[in-house]
Amino acid sequence: MLFPLRNHRARLLAGIALLLPATAPVVAQVAPTAAPPVATPAAPLATPDQRRVYTTADFARFAPKTAYDMLIQVPGFTIRTSNQERGLGQASENVLINGQRIANKSGGAIDELQKVSAGNVERIEVVEAAQLGIAGLSGQVANVIVLMKNKASGQFEWKPDFRAHYARPNLFRGSVSYSGKKGPVDYTFSVKDQAGRGAYGGPVLIFDPAGTNVETRHQIIHSESDHVTMSSKFKLDGPGSSVGNLTLAYTPYWSPFHSDERRERLDGDDRQRSIVQTLAGYYVDLSGDYELTFGPGRLKLIGLRHFEHQPVVTTQLTRFDSGAPTTGLRFGRDSRIGETVGRAEYGWKAGKNDWQLSLERAFNSLDQRGGLFVLSPVGEFEEVPFPEGSGKVQEVRYEAIGTFSRPLGTKLDLQVAAGGEISRLERVDGDLPPRKFFRPKGSITLGWRPAKGWDTSIKLRRRVGQISFYDFLAQPNLSQDRENSGNPDLVPPQSWEIETEVGRELGPWGKTRLKLYAHRIEDIIDIIPIGEDGEAVGNLPNATRFGGEWTSTLLMAPIGWMGAKVDLSFGFENTSVRDPLTHEKRPISGTRDRWAKISFRHDIPGSKIAWGAAASHQHYTKSFYLTEVSRSWEGPVFADLFIEHKDLLGLTVRFTAGNLLNARHRFDRVVYEGRRERDPVAFVQKNNQLIGPIFSLSVRGNF
């Protein structure tokens, strides 16, 4: 090796790759035969409480097939998906269906709206969250009013894509769903393949500290991912005013990964290295809720069960041109992940006041069995001891929150939530005793409508963040010659957060919105030193984060360009944490610190054709480890063009040509001989690799 490791054990650990893809779980009205003429859209209806109401007529020119197709065209509205909070917690997704949050962790309201026919949508209301009395929400919220018809209907979408280089065609991405009503029961059956294909290739240059190119790697990486979710949902109306929901989902998934490198070295010791990873697992989700009148208010009982089996095998082989024996490593990790949540919410109204009490119990667990193997001279993998790669971690948590909401006037609304959680966190098969915690949490939210067309909100929140149980166990990494040791002392971060949003209706011009936020975080998750030379995911004392985002929808009708609109989004974020080695202030590792997106759409008047374009840019800060500093990004700008036919034999068909400005995969890192605050540079790595154009097709329809 060009940069030998210090000992045999480190050599084994640095030869393992855990290149895991994300495994989170994730049309009833026939398009018109003639496109309606595109005129200046009417302003949304305003109600006495300043809700902005959009009817189906406001979206007719887009020929929507599903409720989601309508929602994404609401001017100036940015969809905020639910946070992966601890348990279910308070609402965080800013989309409701019939005034209710979708209390599950397998897609939420967005996933449900993709299965709802546009013909079943009565209207979409955009309202300030503080007016709703739903704990946890802030800013603008979209409430989609759905009235299920007795006639059953279905919708489907097929979304293949093709890359010009390296990747295999993605032929199977798509979804189909069928919904109907039988007596008091609404039902939806669906199948969805969230297939993905990714690839890039090109040179990786290695330089010594003097700047000499000592190694050139010709690398090709490609990965596949297929998550096929089969789900059934049932909604029961009655008896009386009670309502219940039951969702059953099963998702098998496959995520193979391949990396091939030809390494040409200045010293002539050329070699070939390959990494192959197999991952074929599944997860099961069961969630249900039932709401009924109880005493002076409404009682809602919610239950959730998630189970996942995630077996991963990673094999690395290095073959030498010199004829030296092939070396290799293999790591197998068989993980079983579980989450069980029970929650009760009781709400009642007393005059102008809305009250809610919630109680929740959550149990989370990870059982990982890891095995490490080294290739022997006779070509067989032999197991070596690696006890830190196996273990069981679990947490039991109880939460209680009380929420009070009321209008303080015709233009001002208040919501106050207060409570806390107690938890017991333990490494079951370790030597340390269980740790017990009490953490206060809550929020204060004000919503203000100072004048017609204006809305503003401000929210102060105390929040407890999430942690990954995988970080309690050793997780080596081959591709960057780095190992994260297990850390049984890891705790969830906590933060004080203040956020404010201001929105302005621009009449026939559209809508604009500005969000600003500042967070002070305790026990921030980062890389910390372990012993003399080790490192692990752990907690640093505190950090700060502040930023903003401006989003706007601008309609071109006032300047005579009928049917055209521009959506804009610009954001920035500044973070600061004290480095555990140098003790100097630096950004939080790997955070997105600036981004921009501009998209344009033109529905040609009097035709069934729409076309448009989009461009986006994202920039990330460096990632700071104990032995290296790196930055990974893709860009600088992704751009695409699309053309859409809204009634091709009753189907909506769109063709998109993506990455037209040749955005590339970039990765820079500086690696040190030891810890970066005391030891010299070992080498510098620079990746500049081709992604290439991406062509995609979307075919949507009803049946």
N, C-alpha and C positions, 0 to 999 in steps of 0.2 A: 504494500500500500504506500501511496505517496506520503500520507500523514499517519503513521502507525499509532494505534491506541496504546494506552499506558499499560494495560494488563489484559490477561486472557478473558477475565469476566467482562471487562468493559467492551472487549472486542465482540463478545457474544451479544451483549445488550444493544450495542450500537448497530447490530446487523439485522434488526427486526423492524419491519414496517407495519404499523397499524394504520393503513390508509383507508379509514372507514368512511363510506358515504353516509349522508344523513338518512335516517330510517324513520323519521317522525311521520306519523300518519297524516298523511294525508291520507220534442219542442212542439207546444200544443196548438200554436196558432200559425196557420200556413201563411207564408209571406204574401203580400198583396201582389196581384198580377200586374199592377201598374204603380210605379212609385209616385207618391203624392208630391205636388210641387213644394219646393222648399221656400218658405217665407221667413221673415224675421220671427223667431220664436217668441211666443207671448211670455211675459214675465210670470214666474210661478205664483200661484195663488197665495195670498197672505191671510192668515187667520188671526183672530184677536190676540192669541198668545204668541204671535210672530212665527208660527211654523210656516215654512215654505213648502208648498204642496205641488208636486209634479204629477200630472196625470199621464195616462198612456199616450195621449195625443202629443205630448212633448217629446216623445221618443220615436214617433212613427217613422221619421225619415231614416232612422238607423236600422229599421226592420229587425227588431230584437227577437230572438228565439226564446231566451230565458230571462228571468228576473235579474240575474246578474248582468246580462247585456244592457239592461236599462240602468242599473245602478252605476256602472262605470261611466255613463254619459251624463251623470248629474253634474252641472257646472260647479267647478271650484271645490268639489268634495273629494277628499283623500281617504280611501279606505284604510282603516287601521285594524289589522287582524289581531286576534287575541294573543296576549303574552302567554308564554309557557310558564305560568305562575306556579307557585307551590299549591298543589291540590287544585280546586276550582276557584276559590277566592272570589273576589268581587268582579263585576263585569269589566272588561278592558277592550273588547271588540266594539267599535263604534257603529255597528249595524245590528238592528233589531228586526225581528219578524213578528208582525202583529203586536208590537209593543213589548215583546218578551225577548230576553237574551237566550241564545242557544247554549245551554249549559252542558257542553261536552268538550273533549280535548282532541277531537278527530276531525277538525275542519271548520266547526262553528257555523255561523250564519252564512258565510261566503260559500261554503260547500253546499249548504242546503239550497241557496238561491240559484246555484248552477243546475239544480234539478227541478226548479219550479218554472213552468211554462209562462212566457210573457202574457199569455191570455188569461192567466189566473191572478195577475197583479192589478189591483184596483187603483193604487196610487203609491207614491213615495213621499214621505214627509221628512224634511230636514229641520231639526229642532235643537235648541241649546240643551245640553245634557242636564243641567241643573234643574230644568223644568220637569224632568221625568220621574224623579224620586227613585232612580235605580242606582244602587250603591256602586261606586267605582268609576262611573263615566264622567268625562269632561269634554269640553269643546263641542263641535258639531256632531250630531248623531243622525243617521238615516234610519227611519222606521218604514219598512216595506210592508204594506198591507196586502195580504194574500187571501183570496177567497177561492177555495178549492171547488171546482165544478164537479157535478155528479158524473159527467162524461170523462172517462179515463183517457189519458193522452200520454205521449212520450216525446222525448227529445234525444238527439244524439249529436255527437261531434267526433270527427276523425281529424287528427292533427299530426300527420307525418312530417318529418323534417330530414334534410339531407345535408351533409357537410362535404365540401369539396376535397377535404384532405383528412386522412388518417381514420376517421370514425366510420363505423358501420351505419347504414341507413336506419333511421328510427321509424319503423313502419306501424307500430302498434299503439302509439299514444292516442287516447281518445276516451270517450265515455258514452254510455247509454243509460237512460232512466225511464221509468214508467210509473205514472202516478194516477190515482183515482180515489174515489170515495164510495164506501159501502156502508150505508146507514150512518151510524155515528163515528165510523172509523175512516180516517184518511190514511192512505198507504203509498209508499214509494219504494220501488225496487231499483237498484242501480248497480252498474259495474263500471269501474273507472281504472284505466291503466295510466299511471303517472310515469310513463317511460321517458328516459333521458339518455342521451348519448353525448359524451364529451371527449375531446381529443386535441392535442397540439403536438408539435414536433419541431426540432431544430437544434441549433448548437447550444451547448453549455460550456462556457469557458472558465478554466481554473487558472488563477494567477498566484505566483508566490509573492511574499511581501515586497520584493523588489519590482514587481509589475511584469515579470516574465510569464508568458503563457506556457505553463508546464503540462497542461492536459486539456484536450478538447473532447467533449462527449457529444456524440450524435444521438439524440434521445427522441423516442416516440412514445407517447403516453396515450392510451385510450381506455375508456371505461364505459360500462353499460349499466343501466338501472331500470328495472321494471317492478313497480309496486301495483299490484292488481287488487283493488279494494272492491269486495262484493258486500253490499249492505242492504238492509231492510229497515225501513222506518215506519212506525205506526203511531198515529195520533188519535186519541179517543176524546170526543166531546161528550161530556156528561158522565154521570147523571147530574142534572141541574147545571150549575155554572162551573163544575169541576172540569178539568182538562188534564190529560196525561200524554206522555210521549215515551216511546220505547225504540231504541236504535240498536241493531245488531250488525257488526261488521267483522269481516275476516280478510286479512291482507297477507298473502304470500309475496315474497319479494326475492329478487335475484340481482346481485350487484358485483359482477366480475370486474377486475382491474388488471391491466397489463402495462408494464413499463419495460422497454428494451433500450439498452444503451451500448453503443460502440465507443470505447474509451481509448483514445490515441494519446500516448504519453511522451513527454520529451526524453525520458530515459529509455524508451524503446520497449518497456514492459506493457505492451498493449493487451487489452482484455475486452470481454463481452460480459455485460451484466444484465440479468433479467429479474423482474419481480412479478410474480403472479399471485393475485389474491382471489379467493373464492368466498362468496357470502351468499348463502341461501337460507333465509329465515322466514318468519311469519310473525304477525301480531294479531291479537283478537281484542276488540273493543265492545263492551256492553255498557250502555248508559240508559238511564230512564229517569223520568220525573213525573210527579203527580201533584196538581194544585187544586185546592178545594177551599170553600168557605169554612172558617172555623172561628166561632165566636164573633167578635166585631171585625175581624180581618180575614186575610187569606194566608193559608199555610201551604208551603211548597216543599216537598220532599224530593231529594235528588240523590241518585246513586250512580257510581261509575266504577268499572273494572277494566283495567288494561293489563294484558300479559303479552310479553314478547320473547321469542327464542331467537337469539342472534349468534349463530356459529360462524366464525371467521378463521380461515387458514391462509397464512401468508408465507410464500416460499421465495427465497432469494438465492440465485446461483451466479457464481462468477467463474468464467472459463478463460484460461490464459493462452495467448498465442504461443508462449514459450513451451507449451506442453506440460507445465506444472499441473499438479492435481487440481481438479475443480473444487472450489470451496462453496459452502452453502449453509444457509440457516433456514429454519422453519419455526413459525410461531402459530400455535392454535389457541384460539380463545373461544370458549363456549359460554355464552352469557344468557341468563334468564332474568328478565326485568319485569317487575310487577308494580302496579299502583291500584289501590282501592280507596275510594273516597265516598263518604256519606255526608250529606249536607242537608240542613233544614233552614228554611227562611220563613219568617212570619212577619207580615206587613199589615198595617192598618192605618186608617185616616182619622184624624181628630181635628175637625175644623179645617183650617188651611194647612195643617201639619201632616206630613207623611212620615210614618215610623217604620223601621224594619229592624228585626233582630235576626242574626244568622249564627248558626253553630255548625262547625265542620270538623270531621275527623278524617285524617289521611294517613295511609300506610304505604310507604315506598320501600322497595328492596332491589338489590342487585346481587346475584350469585354468579360469580365468574370463576371458571376453571381454566387456567392457562398452562400451556405446555411449551417448553423450549427444546429445540432439537438442532444438532449440528451434523453436517455431512461428514461422514467418516472417509478415510482414504479408499475404502472399498466401494464407496458410492451409496452407502445407506445412511439414513438419518437416525441418529442415536440421541435419546433424551438426556438432557443435563438438568441438574437441580435448578428450579426457578420458583421457589415458594411464594415470593412476593407478587407473582402474577396471578395468584388465586386468592379468593376471599369472598366474604359475604358482608354486605353493608345494608343497614336498614334504618328507617326513621319512622317514628310514630309522632304525629303532630295533631294538636287540637287548637282550633281558632274560634274566637267569639268576637263579633263586630256588631255594634249598634249604629244605626244610621237615622239621621233626622233631616228632613227636607221641608222647606216652606218658601213661599213667595214673600219677599220683603216689601213688595210694591208691584205695580203693574209692569215694571221694567227690570226688576232685580229679583234673583232667586238665590237661595242659600241651601247648601247641603253640607252636613257635618257627619263624619263617620269616625268612630273611635273604638278601640278594642286591643286585642293582642293575641299572641299565640304562645303556647308552650310545646316543647318538643323534646324527644329523647332520641339521640343519634348515637349509633354504635357500630363498630366493626365486630360482628358477631363472633368470628373465629380468631380475634386478636387478643392481646394481653391487656389492653387498656380498658378501664371500666367505661360504661356508657356515660355520655355527656348529656346534661339537661340544660335547657335554655328557656328563658322568657323574653319575648321581644314585643314591645308595643308597636302598634301600627294604626294608621288612620289617615284622614284627609279632611280638608276644608275647601269647598268649591263655591265660587260666586259666579253667577251668570248674569250679564248686564246687557240690555238692549237700549243704548242711549238715545237712538233716533231711528227713524225708518231706514231700513237697509243696512243698519249696523248691528253687529253682535260682538260681544267680547266675553271672555271667561278667564278666571284665574284660579289655580288649584295649588294648594300646599299639601304635600303628602309625605308620610313616613312609610317606607316600603321595605319589605324583606325580600331579597333576591333568591335566585335558584342556584343550586350547585349540581355538578355531575358526580354521581357515585363512582364513575370510572376513575376519577382523580384520587380516590382513596387507595388505589392499587397501582402497581408499576405498569407504565405504558411506554415501552421503548419505541424509538422511531428510527428506521433505517435510512430513509432518504436524506436526512439531515444529520446523521451520526450523533444522535442525541437521545438521552433517556430521561423520562420523567419518573422519578421514584414515587412510590405511593405515599400519601400524606394522610394519616388518620386524624390529624388535628384540624382539618379543613372545616370552615364554618361558612354559612351563607352570608353574603354581603348585606348591609343595611344602608339605607340612604334617606336623606332629606331632599325632597324634590319640589321645586316650584316651577310651574308652567303657566303660560298665558297665551291666549289666542285672540286675534282680532280679525273679524271678517267684514267685508263690505260688498253689498250688492251694487253692481255697476249698470243696472237697468238692462237695456238692449245690448250692452257691451259684454255682459257676463258677470263674473264674480272674482274677487281676490281675497287671499287669506294669509295672515302672518302668524307664525308660532315661534315663541321664544321660551327657552328653558334653562334652568341651572340646577345641578345636582351636587350634593356633597355626600360622598360615599365612605362608609366605614367598612373595614375588612374587605377591601377590593380584591377580587381574584386576579392573581398574576403569578409569575414564576418567582420562587424564592429559593435561597440556598439551603441545602441539606448537607450537614457534615462538612468535610474539607473540599470535596469535589462534586458532590451530588446536587441535583436540583429537582424541584417538584412544583406542581400547581399548589399554590397556597394563598395566604392572605397577607396583604400589606395594610398598614394602619388606616390610611385614608387617601382619598383622591377627590378631584373636582372635575366637573364636566359642565360646559355650557355651550349653547348653540341656538340655531334658529333655522326655520324653513319657511320659504315663501312659495305659495302655490296659487295659480290663477288659471281661469278659463276665459279666453278672450274670443268673442264672437265677431265675425267679420261682416255680418249683414249691414251694420250702420255705414260701412264704406262701400256698400253695393256688391260685396262678394257673398252672394247668397249660398248658404249651406256649408260655409267654411268656418273652422274654429281652430284655435291654438291653445294647447295646454302647456303650462310652464311650471317647473319646480326647480328651486335653487335652495341649497342648504349648506351650512357649515357647522363644525363642532370643534371646540377647543377643550383638550383634557390635560390634566396634570396629576402626576403621582411622583413620590420620591423614590428614586431607584434604590433597591436594597443593597447594591454593591458600591456605587459611587456616592450615594446619598444626595445626588443632585436631582432637581426637578426635570421630568421628561414627560412626553405624552403616554397615555395608557396604551399598551401594546396592541397594534393591529386594529385601531379604531378608524372608522370612516370619518375623515375630517372635512371633506368638501364633496359636493355632488351637484349635478345639474341634469335636467332632462327637458327636452322640448319636443312636443309631438304636434303634428298638423293633420287634420282630416277635412276632406272636402266631399260632401255628398252632392253630386252634380244635379242641379234642379231639372225636373222633368225626365230623369233617367233612373235606372236602377244601379248605377255605378257610383262607387266611392273610391277615393284614392288618398294616399297620405304618406307621411314620412315621419321619422323620429330619430333623435340623436341623444346620447347620454354619455356622461363622464362621471367616474367615481375615483376618488383618491384616498389612500389609506396611509396611516402612520406606520413607522417601523415597529417591528416586534423585537422585544428585548429579552434575550435569554442570558444565562450566566456565562456561556461560552461563545455567544455569537449575537450579532445584530442583523436582522434581515427585513426585507420588504417585498411583498408579493402583490401584484396587481395585474389587471388586464386593461388595455386601452392603447392610446389615450381616449379615443372616442369610438363608441359603437354607433353605427348608423344603419338604418334600414328604410326600404320603400315597400309600400303595399298597394295592391289594387283589389277591389272587392266588388263582386256581383251579388246583389241582394235578392235576386229571384231568378236563379238559373235552375229551371225545372223544379221550382219550389224550394230550392236550397240556397243558403248563403255560402258563397265560395270566396275565399280570400287566398291570394298568393303573396308571399313576403320574401324579399331578398334581403338578407341581413349581413351585418358586418362589412358594409361596402367600403368603409374607410380603412380596412385592414388593421383593426385592433389586434394586438399581439399579447401573448402571455409573457410577463416579465417577472423575474425573481432575482434579487440581488442580496448577497449576504457576505459578511465579514466574519470569519471563524478564527478564534484565538487558540493558542496552545493550551491554555487553561482558562482561568477566570479572566474576563475581559478587563477588569480594573487593575490587574497586576501582571498579566502575561502578554507576550508579544503576539502579533498576528501570525496565524499559521497559513491561511490562504484566503483568497477572495474569489467568490463565484458570481458569474453573471449569466443569466438566461435571457435570451431574446428569441422567442419561438413562435412559429406560425400557427394561427388558428384557422384563418381562411374564411371564405364566404359560407353562409348558412342559408339554405333555401327551405321554406316551410309552406305547407298547404293546410288550410282549414276548411272543412266541409261540415256545415251545420244544418240540421233540419228537424222537422216535427213528424210525428206519426200518431 
